[in-house]
Amino acid sequence: MNASNTPLTAAEIKDKARELGAHLVGIADGAQMELYPPDPDDPRRPSDITERDGNRVIVMGYHINSATSRLPAWNHQHKFYNDELTLTALEEMALNLVFWLESRDCPAIVIPANMVNTDGPDIDPTHHQKPVLSLDHAAVEAGLGTLGLNQQILTPEFGPRVKLISVLCSADVEADQPISEALCQGPECGRCLQACPADAVGHWQRDWDACDKYRVPYGFVPTMEFLEKLLSEQDLGTKVSMLRSGESYQLWTGIMRGAGVITGCRRCHDVCPVGADYETMIGDALKEIAENSAAKTERLAEMAAASLLADSPGKGYQSRWIGKLPA
């Protein structure tokens, strides 16, 4: 709780977050996140970050600007750049909220969505690295939405077209309650699966290693692979050509701005029909999904049939964040 004698309320925190620019804000109960981690075998709880200041998780979101979702190419540079600007704005907003909380004698910590833990003997940076705290799951706990077929947050206002950040603190304020009804239609819709260029969308799950090749196309792994090829090349002329190549230039510009390093493909976000923004701002441009195939359509039909079974993936432990599915 905050150390001063001045009461701090949830409404005050949310009003301040909105004043700083947040389009969405909710407060999750850190104790509930301790009891129900997304993966019990690899918990990633608030207490793993701080044992003192994680009783509340303030989750804030910025809407992704709609014009970028109307661009059909997954690797359009303007998508990467605009998303990087959105994340930068979120970080500044969260830091300002931390300073405001501390002015009210409430210590707080910013947790970015893309922050990963690089410590420990089992870390393998050639594979997907989980964030220190799943902000998608935290957003569900904070009442902002429910998870979709591919484990992305869906919100009533913007569907999955939001970028998230969180602030951990232990202010003794009221926490929000999760939305009970699922926002996602599951495999009966399946547009996220149809659009995925990595074919990474499963039945209420995602192949993160496959996704990362598109989600962070100029991130650590492709940079490492390029440098390995460069160092192993024996011919000096070929090395020079590699250094002067478009691939080298894309990696350099990505490191300079973060575009393609902390941002990348979000076709599943673009085509999702959930959200009040979709029909008014996006839907007319994305009626057809070029990446769809007969094999994807068949797989969705198999998932829809499996959804009727009692042990369907959407009805197990993850149902806490998926919400109640239609009968």
C-alpha positions, 0 to 999 in steps of 0.5 A: 500500500502507499506509505502516506496517510493520503488515500489513493483510489483506483479511480484516481490512478485510472484518471491519471493514466488517461490524462497521460494518454492511455486509451485503456487502463485497468488494475489487476490483482497481483495476488490473483496473478500469483495464484493463476500464472499463465503457465504453472510450470514457468509461472512468471509472476509479479513476485518474480520481479518484486516481492514488495511492490507487485500487489497491483498491476496497472495495465495500460494500452494504446490503440494501434493507429488504424491506417497501418492495419489497412496496409495488407503486407505483413512487413510494411515498414510503416507498420513497424515504425508506427508501432515502435512510436506507439511503444515509445509513447507508452513507455514515456506515459508509464514512467510519468505514471510511476513518478506520479505514484511516487509523489503519492508515496507509492513506489512503482516499477515499469514493466514493458511488454517486450522485456525478457529475462536473460539470466539463468542456465536454461536461456537459449536466445535462439528460441522464443523468450517469454516476457518477464510478465505476460501483459496479455494475461495481465490485461485479462485480469485487469478487465480489459478483455479476453484472449483470442484463439492465438493467445492475443488480448482482445478488447471490446474497443479495439480488438487486438489492435492495442499495445500494452505496458504495465506498472507494478505497485502495491497501492491498496486500491480496488482491482478490476474483475475479468470479463466473463464472456469470451470475445473471440469466436474461436475456430468458427471465425479463425481469421487470425489463423487464415492470415498468419504468414508463419502458420503459427496459430493453433487451437487456443495457442501459438507456435511462438518460435514460428511466429517470432520469425515474422513478429521480430524479423530484425531481432536478435536471432536474425542479427546473430544468424547474419553475423555468423554467416558473415564471420564464416565467409572466407571470400573478402569480396563476398563479405563486403557485399554482405555488409553492403546488402539490403539485409545488412541495412535492414538490420542496422535500421532496425537496431537504430529505431527498434522497428522490426526488432521490438515490432513486426508482423501483426496480421492477426491483429489487423484482420480480427473482427473483434472491436468497435473500431473494426467495421468503422475503420478497417473492415472494408480494406480487409474483407479478403485474406490473401494468406488463406488456403484450403489446408487452413480452412480444413484445419479450422473445421477440425478445430471447430469439431474438437471444440465440442469435446469436453477436453477442448483446449479452450475449456481447460486451465486457459479458460480463465483468460479465454472466457466462457465460450458460446455453447 
